Amino acid sequence: MTQPTGLRVLTIVGFLLSVVLPAQAAVIWVEGEKPDRASVTRHRWWYDQVKREHFSGGDFISNFNDDRPGEVEYRFAAPAAGEYQFWVHANPVKAKLSYSLNGGQWTPVDLEKNQDSVNVAADGKPDLRFLAWMNVGKVSLRGGENTIAFRMHSELHNHGYIDCFALANEDFTPQGKLRPAELAAAARTAAEENKGWFAFAPGPDRFESRGGVDLRWLNEKVAGEGGFIAARGHQFVHSATGRPVRFWAVNGPPHSLKDRDSLRRCARWLARYGVNMVRLHGGVFDAAGEVDPAKIRHILDVVQAMKAEGIYSHLSIYFPLWLKPKPGLKWLDGYDGQKHPFAALYFNKDFQEQYRSWWRALLLTPDESGRRLVDEPAVAGVEIINEDSYFFWTFNTDNIPDAQLRIIEAQFADWLKNRYGSLDAAMEKWGRVRHKRDNTAEGRISFRHPWNIINERKQRDRDTVRFLLESQCRFYQQTIEFLRGLGLKSLITCSNWTTASPELLGPLERYSYTLGDFIDRHGYFGCNHKGENAAWSIRDGHTYSDRSALRFDAEQPGKPRSFVHPVMDIEYNGKPSMISETTWCRPNRYRSEGPLMLAAYGALQETDAIVHFALDGADWAVKPNFFMQPWTLMSPAMMGQFPAAALIYRLGLVSPGDVLAEINLRLEDLLDLKGTPMPQNAAFDELRLKDVPQGTEIKPGNVIDPLVHLAGRTKTNITAEGGAHKLADLSRYIDRRAQTVVSTTGQLRLDYGRGVLTINAPAAQGISGHLRQAGTADLADVVISSDMELGHIVAVSLDGRPLAGSERILLQVMSEEKNSGFRTQPAGDVQRIVSIGRDPWLVRQISGTVKFKRADAAGLKVTALDHAGHPAGPAGTAAEIALQPATLYYLLTR
């Protein structure tokens, strides 16, 4: 089949050459090290010690002076008067840069809106020495001579680099240090180095109405149109209509988006890709813990921008890692400015009052039109605290300062007096098991390490757990009452954290969450990523392992399969469930498994919200911030697969499964540390199969096969009474010998031996994973064959009809992604990163055929779409679609 002309430029050569402008256009390129006037101070022994290969011409100009800003001025000629796009290649890190064009006023450059950032420090240290491109915006030049001056004036040493700047009177996107004349040679080199891959770089979306795929119609006209979001039974609903709703969501928008126009554009773009909620995850306080009005105003702007595109907001404003209390802080004493206040919010009354001041400011501050978030139905919910708990490893006496420990130790002692009459009586009951910090004379009893609690389970440990659960629940209950007292009608969730023991402490943690309106959790599919600051960055020299979720590969190579997975959900006490942070972490090549797996199994288990982490950039950049991050969502493998995934999940194109396990736990048994037979996120490998119930009876010590979550739904109820457990015969769905799991609906089949997921529902059919091993997939209405080692091909109905009769179908295809220039080398049983690479994203070329079985298949027109989802050219009929190497989307219409 002939490839449409519009798609030919999507090769690597085509991408790089696409920024070369036609003859009548102009790109003015000026080197920073060649000013006509300069007043700067160089710092040659440190600040100027950089990797010059990243600088255009191998040189630059800089300033580093505590007393005086640096200023430089340039003269250049414009071939014609008019508007030019202005780009500057400069230092974005803790810098301030302003410009004055033709003697005009000084205008600040928004350094947060940067791309292609790189650490240029000669010693590789992550300090101030960075370089990035900033899109300044459009400026008007006069024909002939123009002048531009730059001022470097940061509070930190007035530091700054200027490598070069460019002005273009047509679309132009710079590529590192390459001048336009150098792009052709670079394109040829890139194509040679990356045979079998194509560049994915859709560019800015102009939201043109010219067909293609735009999922804005899935959302309400404005968020809140159907009333506040409510929890009814195990579902979210629109309170005014009772209509159920699921949220396909992102953590975002990017922190770099500050102005309202950028926020509105981001909201429109998210709606196009099927998103209907954002989780605003960020503090509303400054470094001292005081309310920051600018952050409040920004959240108000975000909520309104999202609302206009039918996107709800979920507010998360406190995470202990965002706060490092300084010495002498009245409401949080004892810290040294280095430690984070883990668990302190649960027991410190002064801290709780300060925390409440943040909520008051956020919820009660009116925007310019007088609207308050407390009255805003577009706010779907709020989160009390992110990733903190008494039951995690961070709650231990080595991690909390003495002043704070004394508060909760006194509270524990008072609790023990009420329970046993005196501290001596408590000690007697405990068999004199002591902690080095215990001081009965001062009325303080301390806390054993979580390891002792979960492994020894002495009476002291059981009392400790009981006290901590009561304290944690009390804080959640009081906070909920406080928020409702402010007038908040939105949903409230307590937290989302894991515990030191999913079997013993996990159910208690989840029980504390049942005070809220729904249950939240987090889950990531990691890739054994290790190195300095690997928790939040990817750098040269780090190591990792490629790992397939569809095969349940262990995170550490050579270990048995690990049957722990973020898609595995449990309904607790009949409440809705959300996973507010999840992703497949980079640079795992199997990352592209994520979106379809989350969508399909989220729909099967009736998960109510899936919130992807994180929208850290507004463009398709491999490194939208100073460091490459493990969870970047704006990638072809992740966001690029949102359209079909969002449709499957939000419209329920995969049907809910039957309830296969219902666990009824007695609270007193949990407080006695007897645990649960169905823990969430507990380590489970094939060595534990001996603990799986044989048949439908659950005996003490049994652990339910976690593959149950891929066959149907599961429930856990925690009550004072408890009750009998219910377990279906799982052998009908789970075949450990064949290494397959089939859903109760028959619509999902996972072959984890081969790493292949098959979706075979009336309105959604496809195959994901190791397609070469899978062979031809003969589904109800579609036949798919491909020799891709890793690929994902799915057809979904766009008009609500089954594929057998649908008149509008999206066919979506993906393989795998990588960064341009990404290189690794073996390091034992892992891979060591030699170069993290750069823009653009690359996608392995697509291959295969898709045939629709319906009698009128030859009458279904197939249109190939470009990477932005717009029509690019004809691609035959549905009778047989030969997948094009660089096409990810096809629209089938009658």
Protein Blocks (a to p, Z undefined) as FASTA:
>chain_A
ZZdfklmmmpmklmmmmmpccfkbccddddfklcfbdcddddfklmmmccfklpghhiac
ddddfkbccddddddddfbgcdddddddddfehpacdddeehiacddddfklgghiacfb
fnlpacfbccddddfbjcdddehjddddddddbfehpiacdfbdcddfbdcddehjbcfk
lmmmmmmmmmmmmghiacddebpaehiaeehjdfklmpcfbghklopaddehjbdcdfkl
opacdddddddddfklmbfklmmmmmmmmmmnopabdcddddfbdfkopacfklmmmmmm
mmmmmmmnopacdddfbdfklpccdehiaklghiehlaccehklmmmmklmmmmmmmmmm
mmmmccfkopafklmmklmbacfbgciafkbmklcfklpcfklmmmmmmmmmmmmmmmno
paklmmmmnoopacfkbcfknopacdddfklmmmnopaklmmmmmmmmmmmmmmmmmmmm
mmmmnopabdcdfblcdcfblklmmmmmmmmmmmmmbdcddddddehiacehklmpcceh
iacddddfklopafbghiacddbdfklccdeehiacddfbdcdddfbfklmmmmmmmmmm
mmmnopabdcddddfbfbdcfblbfbdcfklfbbfklmmmmmmmmmmmmnopaccdddfb
dcdddfklmmnonopabdghiacdfklmmmpcghjbdcehiacdfklmmmmccdddddfk
lpadddddfklmmcfknopacdfklpaccdfknopacdddfkbccdedjfklnopaddfk
bccddfbfbdcdddddfklpafklpcbdcddddfbdcdehiacddehjaccdfbgbjadd
dddddedddddfbfklmmpccddddfkopafbdebjfkbccddfkbcbdcddZZ
